[in-house]
Amino acid sequence: MASVAAEDKAEKAERSPKAGAFSAFERMVAWRYLRSRRKEAFISVIAGFSFIGIMLGVATLIIVMAVMNGFRTELISRILGINGHMIVQPIDSPLNDYAELTKKFAAVPGVKMALPLVEGQTLASGKGGAGSGALVRGVRPEDLEKLTEVAGNIKSGDIVGFASGQGVLVGSRLANQLGLSAGDQITLISPEGDVTPMGVNPRVKSYTISGIFEIGMSEYDATIIYMPLEESQLYFNAEGIVQSIELFIDNPDNVDELRPKIEAAAGRQIFITDWRQRNQTFFSALQVERNVMFMILTLIVLVAALNIISGLIMLVKDKGSDIAILRTMGASSGAIMRIFFMTGAAIGIVGTIAGVLLGVLVCLNIESIRQFFSWVSGTILFDPELYFLSQLPAEMSFGETFTVVIMALVLSFIATIFPAWRASRLDPVQALRYE
């Protein structure tokens, strides 16, 4: 008899509303409140909108942050792909010893390549007299081969003529503007020409286009011309000297650590600038835009969390008699609070998970989606002329995605606290009296 009584007592304890925190009983009641019923259809609709809001908010945040990261990565790779991470310029005397300095800089640990450079602005003209401003960059043929962003993206022609010192490389957009192709002649006009008794005459010279490259950034493809270093020295009246030496390093973020080593290797007075200083305004604006977009899009998740609050408050009002019955059966106020907390938190958790899956799916197919909408609308979405890049990039960051998930869960959990607390404070006597 004693054993039977003990078993009955244990069975009642298992079915008692006083079971432990987040017990099977509390989870069961929370799940029943989430299930749609005919008379509770309106509450279920609100819960559905809350779920959709959180899902879209999380997905939008992940997609936008991934696109912003992709922009930054692509722009850095494009900009730093043809420009040095550190630029060495002379102070006291010209860089007529650039060959020796280049070897010294290349020997510094962490430096991948040292590139002596001559630069100058010219007016480029082609067939029919069409003209366009251009930036001539004079480099050594062996250095150009190491610039994979250029040498690896030759769309027509080759670099054989460039290597022999007989030709130049022209950006694809510049070639299109001038109506030129590989093998044609391009005429360059420099304002810094020969000095005569009548003044300075512009220097005009024609070169054969050895090849046409396409980096993928319209700004570069429409303005840059690569010329052999010795020919550029003659063209810009800079025989035997270069204007700067660009250094490409293994990790662009380590420029501060390498600065004293470069100064020591130079053995003379030099002035060093890095890629962050040259592009500070651009990347600062990109970072500000990224942070503002994050804050604005967070409001979507916040609005969805407010929907959870309104839905739970209506659920508490509708379930007043149920709460009173549970309290009279012995359920504590903490149990009631946990039941409604789990009800609201479930919407936030499932919505967040669905949002992450949707965001990842869109990020993995972002370019295909862009092309589809371009085809549907019949317009060019993400025009390379405006956005510099020919494709829409997306690069997800685990840290940022984790931050978005935590933020969405925290907002969802906070949104459930007040309705759950209100349910736990409901007086069972008053609830049953007015039922």
JOWO-V143347 format. One record per residue. RES is the residue in one letter. PHI is phi in whole degrees, 0 to 359 (* if undefined). Layout:
res:RES phi:PHI
res:RES phi:PHI
//
This chain:
res:M phi:*
res:A phi:297
res:S phi:292
res:V phi:296
res:A phi:298
res:A phi:294
res:E phi:295
res:D phi:299
res:K phi:295
res:A phi:293
res:E phi:296
res:K phi:293
res:A phi:295
res:E phi:293
res:R phi:272
res:S phi:284
res:P phi:294
res:K phi:273
res:A phi:298
res:G phi:298
res:A phi:299
res:F phi:53
res:S phi:284
res:A phi:298
res:F phi:296
res:E phi:294
res:R phi:295
res:M phi:297
res:V phi:295
res:A phi:299
res:W phi:293
res:R phi:297
res:Y phi:290
res:L phi:279
res:R phi:288
res:S phi:282
res:R phi:233
res:R phi:300
res:K phi:281
res:E phi:248
res:A phi:299
res:F phi:296
res:I phi:295
res:S phi:295
res:V phi:296
res:I phi:298
res:A phi:298
res:G phi:295
res:F phi:296
res:S phi:298
res:F phi:299
res:I phi:296
res:G phi:297
res:I phi:294
res:M phi:300
res:L phi:293
res:G phi:297
res:V phi:295
res:A phi:297
res:T phi:297
res:L phi:300
res:I phi:297
res:I phi:294
res:V phi:296
res:M phi:295
res:A phi:294
res:V phi:294
res:M phi:297
res:N phi:297
res:G phi:297
res:F phi:304
res:R phi:298
res:T phi:297
res:E phi:295
res:L phi:293
res:I phi:296
res:S phi:295
res:R phi:288
res:I phi:295
res:L phi:278
res:G phi:289
res:I phi:243
res:N phi:248
res:G phi:291
res:H phi:285
res:M phi:227
res:I phi:243
res:V phi:260
res:Q phi:233
res:P phi:282
res:I phi:241
res:D phi:270
res:S phi:211
res:P phi:297
res:L phi:273
res:N phi:275
res:D phi:255
res:Y phi:296
res:A phi:297
res:E phi:291
res:L phi:296
res:T phi:300
res:K phi:295
res:K phi:295
res:F phi:294
res:A phi:294
res:A phi:278
res:V phi:288
res:P phi:302
res:G phi:102
res:V phi:263
res:K phi:277
res:M phi:203
res:A phi:244
res:L phi:236
res:P phi:291
res:L phi:219
res:V phi:240
res:E phi:233
res:G phi:193
res:Q phi:273
res:T phi:220
res:L phi:253
res:A phi:260
res:S phi:227
res:G phi:229
res:K phi:290
res:G phi:76
res:G phi:80
res:A phi:294
res:G phi:229
res:S phi:203
res:G phi:294
res:A phi:214
res:L phi:249
res:V phi:270
res:R phi:242
res:G phi:269
res:V phi:226
res:R phi:285
res:P phi:304
res:E phi:292
res:D phi:284
res:L phi:297
res:E phi:297
res:K phi:277
res:L phi:278
res:T phi:297
res:E phi:297
res:V phi:259
res:A phi:297
res:G phi:271
res:N phi:231
res:I phi:281
res:K phi:275
res:S phi:208
res:G phi:78
res:D phi:204
res:I phi:254
res:V phi:295
res:G phi:297
res:F phi:296
res:A phi:297
res:S phi:275
res:G phi:81
res:Q phi:250
res:G phi:212
res:V phi:233
res:L phi:252
res:V phi:236
res:G phi:294
res:S phi:297
res:R phi:291
res:L phi:294
res:A phi:298
res:N phi:294
res:Q phi:298
res:L phi:268
res:G phi:69
res:L phi:246
res:S phi:220
res:A phi:301
res:G phi:98
res:D phi:281
res:Q phi:261
res:I phi:245
res:T phi:257
res:L phi:247
res:I phi:241
res:S phi:250
res:P phi:290
res:E phi:269
res:G phi:256
res:D phi:276
res:V phi:272
res:T phi:232
res:P phi:302
res:M phi:269
res:G phi:117
res:V phi:268
res:N phi:268
res:P phi:301
res:R phi:269
res:V phi:240
res:K phi:210
res:S phi:255
res:Y phi:227
res:T phi:279
res:I phi:280
res:S phi:284
res:G phi:201
res:I phi:239
res:F phi:251
res:E phi:219
res:I phi:284
res:G phi:112
res:M phi:251
res:S phi:301
res:E phi:298
res:Y phi:278
res:D phi:295
res:A phi:261
res:T phi:226
res:I phi:266
res:I phi:233
res:Y phi:263
res:M phi:231
res:P phi:305
res:L phi:303
res:E phi:297
res:E phi:293
res:S phi:292
res:Q phi:296
res:L phi:291
res:Y phi:293
res:F phi:259
res:N phi:55
res:A phi:232
res:E phi:300
res:G phi:80
res:I phi:226
res:V phi:233
res:Q phi:278
res:S phi:201
res:I phi:235
res:E phi:266
res:L phi:249
res:F phi:256
res:I phi:246
res:D phi:295
res:N phi:236
res:P phi:301
res:D phi:280
res:N phi:260
res:V phi:296
res:D phi:293
res:E phi:289
res:L phi:276
res:R phi:306
res:P phi:296
res:K phi:291
res:I phi:293
res:E phi:298
res:A phi:292
res:A phi:291
res:A phi:294
res:G phi:69
res:R phi:205
res:Q phi:284
res:I phi:223
res:F phi:243
res:I phi:245
res:T phi:238
res:D phi:239
res:W phi:295
res:R phi:290
res:Q phi:290
res:R phi:290
res:N phi:243
res:Q phi:299
res:T phi:298
res:F phi:296
res:F phi:286
res:S phi:294
res:A phi:297
res:L phi:296
res:Q phi:292
res:V phi:297
res:E phi:299
res:R phi:295
res:N phi:293
res:V phi:294
res:M phi:298
res:F phi:297
res:M phi:293
res:I phi:293
res:L phi:287
res:T phi:297
res:L phi:297
res:I phi:297
res:V phi:295
res:L phi:296
res:V phi:297
res:A phi:296
res:A phi:295
res:L phi:295
res:N phi:296
res:I phi:298
res:I phi:299
res:S phi:295
res:G phi:296
res:L phi:290
res:I phi:298
res:M phi:293
res:L phi:295
res:V phi:298
res:K phi:296
res:D phi:287
res:K phi:261
res:G phi:303
res:S phi:292
res:D phi:297
res:I phi:297
res:A phi:298
res:I phi:295
res:L phi:298
res:R phi:294
res:T phi:292
res:M phi:280
res:G phi:114
res:A phi:291
res:S phi:282
res:S phi:296
res:G phi:296
res:A phi:296
res:I phi:299
res:M phi:295
res:R phi:292
res:I phi:300
res:F phi:285
res:F phi:296
res:M phi:296
res:T phi:299
res:G phi:287
res:A phi:295
res:A phi:299
res:I phi:298
res:G phi:295
res:I phi:292
res:V phi:295
res:G phi:297
res:T phi:295
res:I phi:299
res:A phi:297
res:G phi:295
res:V phi:296
res:L phi:298
res:L phi:295
res:G phi:297
res:V phi:296
res:L phi:298
res:V phi:292
res:C phi:298
res:L phi:289
res:N phi:235
res:I phi:298
res:E phi:289
res:S phi:295
res:I phi:295
res:R phi:299
res:Q phi:296
res:F phi:296
res:F phi:292
res:S phi:295
res:W phi:292
res:V phi:293
res:S phi:278
res:G phi:73
res:T phi:235
res:I phi:269
res:L phi:273
res:F phi:66
res:D phi:294
res:P phi:301
res:E phi:295
res:L phi:263
res:Y phi:253
res:F phi:72
res:L phi:255
res:S phi:274
res:Q phi:228
res:L phi:274
res:P phi:270
res:A phi:212
res:E phi:226
res:M phi:282
res:S phi:247
res:F phi:300
res:G phi:297
res:E phi:291
res:T phi:298
res:F phi:298
res:T phi:297
res:V phi:297
res:V phi:297
res:I phi:298
res:M phi:298
res:A phi:296
res:L phi:293
res:V phi:297
res:L phi:298
res:S phi:295
res:F phi:294
res:I phi:297
res:A phi:295
res:T phi:273
res:I phi:294
res:F phi:295
res:P phi:299
res:A phi:294
res:W phi:295
res:R phi:296
res:A phi:295
res:S phi:290
res:R phi:269
res:L phi:292
res:D phi:280
res:P phi:299
res:V phi:294
res:Q phi:295
res:A phi:293
res:L phi:284
res:R phi:294
res:Y phi:264
res:E phi:282
//
